[in-house]
Amino acid sequence: MPHLDFEIAGAVETGCIDSLVVAGWTGRDRSLVQRHIAELVAIGVNPPAMVPCFYRLGANLLTHAATIDVARIHSSGEVEVVLVSLAGGLHVAVGSDHTDRKVEGYGVTVAKQMCPKPISRGLWSFDEVEGHWDDLILRSWVTHDGARELYQEGPVAQVLSARDLMKRYLGRPGILPVGTVMYCGTLTVNGGIHGGERFEIELEDPRLERKLTHAYLARGLNMIDEMG
């Protein structure tokens, strides 16, 4: 099981993570969910049979690394609130569900399993933000060919609440088991879905005037079997 060192209120806590869950199609506004589905259908991804849905992935994909290696150049990130259940309680991080968009047309779970899942080192206690959850703001930036652009921005209120997602996943009200990490879903993008060489993610808490951030480079590997 992977061990990750997180920073919580100035202290370091090592988490032993044995379960990674990525929630998909989690928008509260069904019209926005349909818009996101349409974005993916436009690049060849089959629509889900039901929403929301939960993808189980290898926990070894989680990483704090500043550089990740991906196959080809067809992958892209997307900013998400992440729930991290540790021995000391439930916490909140910001992460990127980096996904291979070409393989996504074949199978969403396979596409998600192909890419590392960046996550911030910093965490907040869930109890500190639950009371103003809908005030939290997600943002991401992508740099492509040297040009940096705002890729996503919007309130966490656009996706189902943490309590609702945990209830749907567990089948009852409750908190994720210790050692479980859940990516809670993303926002629509500005323009079309596309990747780049650098991705930056941010979760802002305007009420407590603080931010969780992470940035990483996506290094495309040469695919020898696809070269002429």
C-alpha positions as CSV (number, residue, x, y, z in Angstrom):
1,M,0.0,0.0,0.0
2,P,1.4,3.4,-0.9
3,H,2.4,5.9,1.9
4,L,2.0,9.6,1.3
5,D,3.3,12.4,3.5
6,F,0.6,15.1,3.9
7,E,1.0,18.5,5.6
8,I,-1.9,19.3,8.0
9,A,-1.8,22.6,10.0
10,G,2.0,22.7,9.8
11,A,2.5,19.1,10.8
12,V,3.3,16.1,8.6
13,E,1.1,13.0,8.8
14,T,1.9,9.9,6.8
15,G,-1.2,8.3,5.3
16,C,-1.3,4.6,4.3
17,I,-3.7,4.6,1.3
18,D,-5.3,1.4,0.2
19,S,-8.3,2.5,-1.8
20,L,-8.6,5.2,-4.5
21,V,-12.1,6.1,-5.8
22,V,-12.7,8.6,-8.6
23,A,-16.3,9.9,-8.7
24,G,-17.6,10.8,-12.1
25,W,-20.6,12.8,-13.5
26,T,-21.1,14.5,-10.1
27,G,-22.6,17.8,-11.1
28,R,-25.6,19.1,-9.1
29,D,-27.0,20.8,-12.2
30,R,-28.0,18.1,-14.6
31,S,-27.7,20.5,-17.6
32,L,-24.0,21.0,-16.7
33,V,-23.6,17.3,-16.4
34,Q,-25.0,16.9,-19.9
35,R,-22.7,19.6,-21.1
36,H,-19.7,17.7,-19.7
37,I,-20.9,14.5,-21.2
38,A,-21.2,16.3,-24.5
39,E,-17.6,17.5,-24.2
40,L,-16.4,13.9,-23.9
41,V,-18.8,12.5,-26.5
42,A,-17.2,15.0,-28.9
43,I,-13.9,13.4,-28.4
44,G,-15.2,9.8,-28.7
45,V,-16.1,8.9,-25.1
46,N,-19.3,6.8,-24.6
47,P,-21.8,8.4,-22.2
48,P,-22.2,6.7,-18.7
49,A,-25.0,4.3,-18.0
50,M,-25.8,6.1,-14.8
51,V,-24.7,9.2,-12.9
52,P,-22.9,9.7,-10.6
53,C,-20.6,6.7,-10.9
54,F,-17.6,5.6,-9.0
55,Y,-14.4,4.3,-10.6
56,R,-12.1,2.1,-8.5
57,L,-8.4,2.6,-9.3
58,G,-5.1,1.5,-8.0
59,A,-4.0,3.6,-5.0
60,N,-0.4,3.5,-6.3
61,L,-1.4,6.1,-8.9
62,L,-1.6,8.8,-6.2
63,T,1.4,11.2,-6.3
64,H,2.8,14.5,-5.0
65,A,5.4,14.5,-7.8
66,A,6.2,17.6,-9.8
67,T,6.5,15.6,-13.0
68,I,4.4,12.7,-14.2
69,D,5.0,10.4,-17.2
70,V,2.1,9.7,-19.6
71,A,1.8,7.8,-22.8
72,R,1.6,9.9,-25.9
73,I,0.3,13.5,-25.8
74,H,-3.4,12.7,-25.6
75,S,-3.8,13.1,-21.9
76,S,-5.1,16.1,-19.8
77,G,-5.8,17.0,-16.2
78,E,-8.9,18.2,-14.5
79,V,-9.1,19.9,-11.1
80,E,-11.1,18.2,-8.3
81,V,-11.7,18.4,-4.6
82,V,-10.3,15.3,-3.0
83,L,-11.4,13.6,0.2
84,V,-8.7,11.9,2.2
85,S,-9.6,9.7,5.1
86,L,-6.7,9.3,7.6
87,A,-6.4,7.9,11.1
88,G,-6.7,11.5,12.3
89,G,-10.0,12.1,10.5
90,L,-11.4,13.2,7.2
91,H,-9.5,15.8,5.2
92,V,-9.7,17.8,2.0
93,A,-7.1,18.1,-0.7
94,V,-7.0,19.4,-4.3
95,G,-6.1,16.9,-7.0
96,S,-6.1,16.3,-10.8
97,D,-7.8,13.4,-12.4
98,H,-5.3,13.2,-15.2
99,T,-6.7,10.9,-17.9
100,D,-5.7,9.5,-21.3
101,R,-8.3,11.0,-23.6
102,K,-7.6,8.7,-26.6
103,V,-8.0,5.6,-24.5
104,E,-11.1,7.1,-22.9
105,G,-12.9,6.3,-26.1
106,Y,-12.2,2.6,-25.5
107,G,-12.9,2.5,-21.7
108,V,-13.1,5.3,-19.1
109,T,-11.7,3.1,-16.3
110,V,-8.8,2.0,-18.4
111,A,-8.0,5.6,-19.4
112,K,-8.0,6.8,-15.8
113,Q,-5.9,3.8,-14.6
114,M,-3.3,4.7,-17.2
115,C,-2.3,8.0,-15.6
116,P,-0.9,9.1,-12.3
117,K,-3.3,11.0,-10.1
118,P,-1.6,14.2,-8.7
119,I,-2.7,15.4,-5.3
120,S,-1.7,18.3,-3.1
121,R,0.6,17.7,-0.2
122,G,-1.4,20.2,1.9
123,L,-4.7,19.1,3.6
124,W,-7.5,20.8,5.4
125,S,-9.6,19.2,8.1
126,F,-13.1,18.5,6.6
127,D,-14.7,19.8,9.8
128,E,-13.1,23.2,9.2
129,V,-14.8,23.6,5.8
130,E,-18.0,21.6,5.8
131,G,-20.0,24.5,7.2
132,H,-19.1,26.7,4.2
133,W,-18.4,23.9,1.6
134,D,-20.3,25.6,-1.2
135,D,-18.1,28.7,-0.9
136,L,-15.0,26.8,-1.9
137,I,-13.6,27.6,-5.4
138,L,-11.8,25.3,-7.8
139,R,-9.4,26.6,-10.5
140,S,-7.0,25.1,-13.0
141,W,-4.5,26.4,-15.6
142,V,-2.9,24.6,-18.5
143,T,0.2,25.6,-20.3
144,H,0.4,24.5,-23.9
145,D,3.3,25.4,-26.2
146,G,4.4,28.0,-23.6
147,A,1.0,29.8,-23.4
148,R,-0.7,29.6,-20.0
149,E,-4.5,29.9,-19.8
150,L,-7.2,29.6,-17.3
151,Y,-8.7,26.2,-18.0
152,Q,-11.4,25.7,-15.3
153,E,-12.9,28.0,-12.6
154,G,-16.1,27.7,-10.5
155,P,-17.5,27.0,-7.1
156,V,-17.5,23.5,-5.5
157,A,-21.2,24.0,-5.3
158,Q,-21.4,22.9,-8.9
159,V,-20.7,19.3,-7.9
160,L,-22.5,17.1,-5.4
161,S,-21.6,17.7,-1.8
162,A,-19.0,15.6,0.0
163,R,-21.6,14.1,2.3
164,D,-23.9,13.2,-0.6
165,L,-21.1,11.5,-2.5
166,M,-19.9,9.5,0.5
167,K,-23.5,8.4,1.1
168,R,-24.0,7.3,-2.5
169,Y,-20.7,5.5,-2.5
170,L,-21.1,3.7,0.8
171,G,-24.8,3.1,0.4
172,R,-25.5,4.8,3.7
173,P,-24.6,8.0,5.5
174,G,-21.1,7.9,6.8
175,I,-17.4,8.8,6.4
176,L,-15.0,7.0,4.0
177,P,-13.0,4.2,5.7
178,V,-9.6,5.2,6.8
179,G,-7.1,4.7,4.0
180,T,-9.6,5.8,1.3
181,V,-9.1,8.7,-1.1
182,M,-12.0,10.0,-3.2
183,Y,-11.8,12.4,-6.1
184,C,-15.1,14.2,-6.1
185,G,-15.7,15.3,-9.7
186,T,-14.7,18.2,-11.9
187,L,-16.1,21.4,-13.6
188,T,-16.6,22.1,-17.3
189,V,-13.7,23.6,-19.1
190,N,-13.2,26.9,-20.8
191,G,-13.2,25.9,-24.5
192,G,-12.6,22.3,-25.5
193,I,-10.8,19.6,-23.5
194,H,-7.1,19.7,-24.2
195,G,-3.8,18.9,-22.5
196,G,-0.5,20.7,-22.2
197,E,3.0,20.4,-20.8
198,R,2.1,21.9,-17.4
199,F,-1.0,21.8,-15.2
200,E,-1.8,23.9,-12.1
201,I,-4.6,23.3,-9.7
202,E,-6.0,25.3,-6.9
203,L,-8.7,25.1,-4.2
204,E,-9.5,28.4,-2.6
205,D,-11.3,28.9,0.8
206,P,-12.4,32.6,0.6
207,R,-14.0,32.3,4.1
208,L,-10.7,31.4,5.8
209,E,-8.5,33.2,3.2
210,R,-6.3,30.2,2.2
211,K,-5.6,28.0,-0.7
212,L,-4.4,24.5,-1.5
213,T,-2.3,24.3,-4.6
214,H,-0.3,21.9,-6.7
215,A,1.4,22.0,-10.1
216,Y,3.0,19.4,-12.3
217,L,4.6,18.7,-15.7
218,A,3.1,16.0,-17.9
219,R,5.9,14.4,-19.8
220,G,4.8,12.5,-22.9
221,L,6.7,9.2,-23.5
222,N,7.7,8.2,-27.0
223,M,5.6,5.4,-28.2
224,I,8.0,3.2,-30.2
225,D,5.2,0.9,-31.5
226,E,3.5,3.9,-33.1
227,M,6.5,5.3,-34.9
228,G,6.9,4.8,-38.6
